[in-house]
Amino acid sequence: MSEPQFPYATSPIEPADAKAGFSCGNRALDDYLARHAVSNDADGIGRAYVLRRSLVDPPHLPLVLGFYTLSMALAESTQVAGVLDAKLPGYPMPVALIGRLAVDQRAQGRRVGERLLLDALRRIVDASAILGCIGVVVDAKTEDAARFYSKYDFVSMSKVSWPRRMFLPIGTARGAFSED
């Protein structure tokens, strides 16, 4: 396997990644990578990207350090307008969805989650140049996940329940890469 080319740290999922023994401590995420990520990617349901251990990483780290999935989604106009403090049409707005983002337990504490999130945002910003996309949504499943995304300027669209849908305007994401 060759290293990914700049600007991305990840590469598309391969069948071997599903068998790499990934374990983030969340059974649903572990199971998704092992059983569904490859077929969902092939079917165009959600693109899966994997951060693999590199030659400079310690050999005790797992082969797959982490992964995320991307797909297109819709967000309710009223919720997005509230976050953007803008007037929007009354129909649902196009957004990118980071559907899953997980880091293997053995790689946690190494800012792998941050690398994965920035990689996902870079891909979304690039795609937004050719398709309509007013922002990025995630569904934070826990308080810890919500705190993680909040550090990167995601804001809650609703505080009612878990998972909590959070939103990042595409302009904010674009601004993170404007100096590249």
C-alpha positions as CSV (number, residue, x, y, z in Angstrom):
1,M,0.0,0.0,0.0
2,S,1.4,3.4,-0.9
3,E,1.1,6.4,1.3
4,P,-1.8,8.8,0.5
5,Q,-1.0,11.9,-1.6
6,F,-1.2,15.4,-0.1
7,P,-3.5,16.9,0.9
8,Y,-5.2,13.9,2.4
9,A,-3.9,11.7,5.2
10,T,-6.4,9.0,4.5
11,S,-7.2,6.7,1.6
12,P,-10.3,4.9,0.5
13,I,-11.1,1.8,2.3
14,E,-9.9,-1.6,1.0
15,P,-11.2,-5.1,1.9
16,A,-8.2,-5.8,4.0
17,D,-9.0,-2.9,6.3
18,A,-12.2,-4.6,7.4
19,K,-10.2,-7.5,8.7
20,A,-7.4,-5.5,10.4
21,G,-8.8,-6.0,13.9
22,F,-10.0,-2.4,14.4
23,S,-11.3,-1.8,18.0
24,C,-12.4,1.7,19.1
25,G,-14.4,0.4,22.1
26,N,-17.8,1.1,20.5
27,R,-19.2,-2.2,19.3
28,A,-21.4,-0.5,16.6
29,L,-18.5,1.3,15.1
30,D,-16.2,-1.7,15.2
31,D,-18.9,-3.8,13.6
32,Y,-19.6,-1.2,10.9
33,L,-16.0,-1.2,9.8
34,A,-15.7,-5.0,9.9
35,R,-19.0,-5.8,8.2
36,H,-20.5,-2.9,6.3
37,A,-18.0,-0.2,5.4
38,V,-16.6,-1.9,2.3
39,S,-20.0,-2.8,0.8
40,N,-21.5,0.6,1.7
41,D,-18.6,2.3,0.0
42,A,-18.9,0.1,-3.1
43,D,-22.7,0.8,-3.3
44,G,-22.2,4.6,-2.9
45,I,-24.0,4.7,0.4
46,G,-21.1,6.3,2.3
47,R,-17.5,6.7,1.3
48,A,-15.2,5.2,3.9
49,Y,-11.7,6.6,4.4
50,V,-9.0,4.9,6.5
51,L,-6.0,6.3,8.3
52,R,-3.4,3.5,8.2
53,R,-0.3,3.1,10.3
54,S,2.6,4.6,8.5
55,L,6.2,3.5,8.3
56,V,7.1,6.2,10.9
57,D,4.5,5.1,13.4
58,P,5.4,2.8,16.2
59,P,4.9,-0.9,15.1
60,H,2.7,-1.7,18.2
61,L,0.0,0.5,16.7
62,P,-2.8,-1.2,14.8
63,L,-2.8,-1.3,11.0
64,V,-5.9,0.9,10.9
65,L,-5.6,3.8,13.2
66,G,-9.0,5.2,12.5
67,F,-11.7,5.8,9.8
68,Y,-14.6,8.0,8.9
69,T,-17.4,8.0,6.4
70,L,-18.8,10.8,4.2
71,S,-22.1,11.1,2.4
72,M,-24.5,13.9,1.3
73,A,-27.4,14.7,3.5
74,L,-30.2,17.3,4.0
75,A,-30.6,19.6,7.0
76,E,-33.8,21.4,8.0
77,S,-33.7,24.9,6.7
78,T,-35.0,26.4,10.0
79,Q,-32.3,24.7,12.1
80,V,-29.5,25.7,9.7
81,A,-30.8,29.3,9.4
82,G,-30.7,29.6,13.2
83,V,-27.1,28.5,13.4
84,L,-26.1,30.7,10.4
85,D,-28.2,33.6,11.5
86,A,-29.4,33.9,7.9
87,K,-32.6,33.8,6.0
88,L,-32.8,30.6,3.9
89,P,-35.4,29.1,1.6
90,G,-37.9,26.9,3.4
91,Y,-36.8,23.6,1.9
92,P,-34.1,21.3,3.2
93,M,-30.5,22.5,2.7
94,P,-27.7,20.3,1.2
95,V,-25.0,19.4,3.7
96,A,-22.2,16.9,3.9
97,L,-22.5,14.2,6.6
98,I,-19.6,12.8,8.5
99,G,-21.5,9.7,9.4
100,R,-18.9,7.8,11.5
101,L,-15.6,8.8,12.8
102,A,-13.6,6.4,15.1
103,V,-10.1,5.9,16.4
104,D,-8.7,2.5,17.5
105,Q,-8.2,2.4,21.3
106,R,-4.5,1.7,20.8
107,A,-4.1,4.9,18.8
108,Q,-6.2,7.2,21.1
109,G,-4.4,10.1,22.7
110,R,-2.3,10.7,19.5
111,R,-4.6,13.3,17.9
112,V,-5.8,10.8,15.3
113,G,-9.3,12.0,15.7
114,E,-8.3,15.5,14.8
115,R,-6.3,14.3,11.8
116,L,-9.4,12.3,10.6
117,L,-11.7,15.3,11.1
118,L,-9.5,17.7,9.3
119,D,-9.0,15.2,6.5
120,A,-12.8,14.8,6.2
121,L,-13.3,18.6,6.2
122,R,-10.6,19.0,3.5
123,R,-12.5,16.5,1.3
124,I,-15.8,18.2,1.9
125,V,-14.4,21.7,1.1
126,D,-12.9,20.3,-2.1
127,A,-16.3,18.7,-3.0
128,S,-18.2,21.9,-2.2
129,A,-16.4,23.6,-5.1
130,I,-18.4,21.4,-7.5
131,L,-21.7,20.7,-5.5
132,G,-24.0,22.6,-3.4
133,C,-23.1,22.3,0.3
134,I,-23.8,24.9,2.9
135,G,-22.1,23.0,5.7
136,V,-21.2,19.8,7.5
137,V,-23.2,17.8,10.0
138,V,-22.3,15.2,12.5
139,D,-24.4,13.2,14.9
140,A,-22.6,13.3,18.2
141,K,-23.6,10.2,20.1
142,T,-22.2,11.2,23.5
143,E,-21.3,14.2,25.6
144,D,-17.6,13.5,24.9
145,A,-18.3,13.4,21.1
146,A,-20.1,16.7,21.3
147,R,-17.2,18.3,23.2
148,F,-14.8,17.0,20.6
149,Y,-16.7,18.5,17.7
150,S,-17.3,21.8,19.6
151,K,-13.6,22.3,19.8
152,Y,-13.7,22.6,16.0
153,D,-16.5,25.1,15.9
154,F,-19.4,22.7,15.3
155,V,-22.5,24.0,17.0
156,S,-25.6,22.0,18.2
157,M,-28.6,22.3,16.0
158,S,-30.7,20.9,18.8
159,K,-30.0,20.2,22.4
160,V,-33.0,17.9,22.9
161,S,-31.6,14.4,22.5
162,W,-28.8,12.0,21.6
163,P,-27.5,11.6,19.1
164,R,-27.1,15.4,18.9
165,R,-26.9,16.8,15.4
166,M,-24.1,19.4,15.1
167,F,-23.4,21.8,12.3
168,L,-20.3,23.6,10.8
169,P,-20.8,26.2,8.1
170,I,-18.9,25.5,4.9
171,G,-17.4,28.9,5.1
172,T,-15.8,28.1,8.5
173,A,-14.4,24.8,7.1
174,R,-13.1,26.7,4.0
175,G,-11.4,29.2,6.2
176,A,-9.5,26.5,8.0
177,F,-7.7,25.7,4.7
178,S,-7.5,29.2,3.2
179,E,-3.8,29.5,4.0
180,D,-2.8,26.2,2.3
